[in-house]
Amino acid sequence: MKEVGNVLRILRETKKFMEEGNFHEIKDLSSQTIHSATISQDADNIIVAVLVYSLSKILEREHYRDMEGWSEFYDAMTKNLDLAIQALEKNDVEKTRVYLGKIRNSLNKISGDLGQYIKDIFRKAEINKAFKLYEHGLSSEQTAKLLGVSLWDMASYIGQSHIGDSKIAISMPVAKRVKIAEDIFG
């Protein structure tokens, strides 16, 4: 874990925003982590970004709270988030990874629709965050490898997205790029 301080801040703020019911802020924390992950290419930052984003999406769906298995999932999530924060405060990165993994693994204990819905959220979050890394300039292959998603899933997501609308830095004005293209093909 290259940025222990940043990850600790993100986890603490996630916990605080969960308690306040401020799920939009949790999603913003995930975006901050992706920026750091792009620079450092640190898998731990990416895992935290996916986890935090997934939690924001899960928590904003209030009807999940009425479904069978919710209380078990929520208890496991909050307990392991607290333990991950405590471990990171002691600079125990390995235990932090274990506790974060337990949040994800708690999905396997949820039966029925809720388990499937939450698994889908995590899968979509992985691909969404992979795309964000791609937007920030990592190659699709690097991004897929860092997140553990297939290059096929990554390519499918990129193909469905509107990357032209995304916030990618343009290195040269459009008119100049058109002129170069005309010179090459003209």
N, C-alpha and C positions, 0 to 999 in steps of 0.2 A: 504494500500500500504506500504509494508515493506521497499522498497528501492527507496524512492522518488528521491534521487540524481541520481541514475543509470537510472531510467526511464526518468528523465528530460534530461539527457545526450543523451540517445538513441533517444528521440524525436527531440531534437535540431539537432543532427547529421543527422537524417533521413531527416529533412527539408533541411539542407544544401546540402546533397547529391542529393536530388530531384532537387534542383535549379541548381546543377552542371551537372545533367544528369548521375550521377555515381550510377547506380542501383545495380551493384554488391556489392558495399560497404554497401548498405542498407540491402542486404541479410546477410552480415556478422554481422551487428548490431543485427539482429534477433537471430543469433546463440549465440552471447554474452548474450543476454537476457535469452535465454533458460538455459544457464549454471546457471545464477543467480536464475532463477525460480525453477530449480531443487533443489538447496540448500535451498531456502527459502520456497518453495512450495506456493508461492504467486500467486494467480489468476491474479492479476493486471499485474505482469511481464509476465505471459503467454499470456494474452490478447494483450499486447504490442508486444510480439514476433510474434504472429499470424498476427496482423495488419501490422507490419513492413515487415514481409516476404511477405504477400499478396501484399502490395504496390510495393515491388520490382518486383514481378512477373507481376503485372499489368502494371507498368511503362516500363518494358523492352519490352513489346509487342507494338511496335510502330504503328502497323496497327489499334489498338484500338482507337487511336487519331482521326481517320477518321470516326469513327462510330457515329451514332446518339446517343446522350446522353452523349458523352464524356465530353464536356465542362461543363455541369451541375455537373457531377460526380467529375471532377477535381477541379472545384471551391469549391464544398462542402468539398472535401477532404482537400484542402490546407487551407481553412478558419477554419475548425474545428481542424486541426492539430495546426495551430497558436493559436487558443483559448485554446486548451489543454495545450500547452506549457506555455501560459500566466497564466492559472489557477494554474499549478503546480509550477510555479515560486512564486506564492503567497501561496503555500502549501495548495491549495484548491483541495484536492483529489477527493471529490465528483463531483465538476464541471469538473475536468479532465476526470473522467469516463463518464460523460454525453457527452462531446465533442468527445471522442473516440468512444462512442456508435453511435453518429450522423454520423460519417464516415461510419460505417457499415450499419446504417439505410438508408443512401443515396442510397444504392443499390436498395432498394425497389421502388425508384422513377425512375429508369432507365428501360425503356421498350425495348423490342426487344432483339436481340442477345447479345449486349454488357452487358446488365444486367445479362443475364444468364451466360455469360462467366466469369464475375467478381464474381458472386455468387459461381460458380464452383471453382474458384481460392481460395476464402476464405475457402470453405469446404475442399478442398485438403490441404490447409495450416494448418487447424486445425488438420487434421489427421497426416500430416507430422511432425508438432511440437509435437504432442502426441507421435509419434514414437521416436523423439529425447529425450523427457523426459524419455521414457522407456529405451532408450539406456544408459541414464545417471544413471539408477538404480532404478527408481520408478517402482512400480508394474503396470501392465496394468490396473488394477482396479483403483488405485490412479490416474494414468495418465488420464484415460477416465473421471473420476469424475472432476478433476481439469479443464479439457478443455471443458467439456460438450459434449463430443462425446460418442456415444454408445460403449459399450464394444464389440459389434459385429463389428462395423467399425474398432475399434482399432485392434481386432484380425485379421480381414481381411487384414489390412495393414501390420501387423507384419508377417502374413503368406506369403504375396507377396514379402516381403523385403528379403534382404540378410543380416540378422543380424549377421551371421558369419563373414561377411566382415566389419562390423562396428567397431568402436573404443571402444570396451568394455574392461575394465581392466580384465585381466585373473589373478585370484588369485593364481593359481598353474600351474606349467608346464604341458603340455599335457601328457608327458610320465608318470608323477606321477599320473595324473587322470586316464590314461589307466590302470596302475598297480592296483589302487584301485578298478576300475571296474572289472578287472580280478579276484581280490581276492574276491569280492562280488559274482560274478556270476560263478566263476570257481570252 
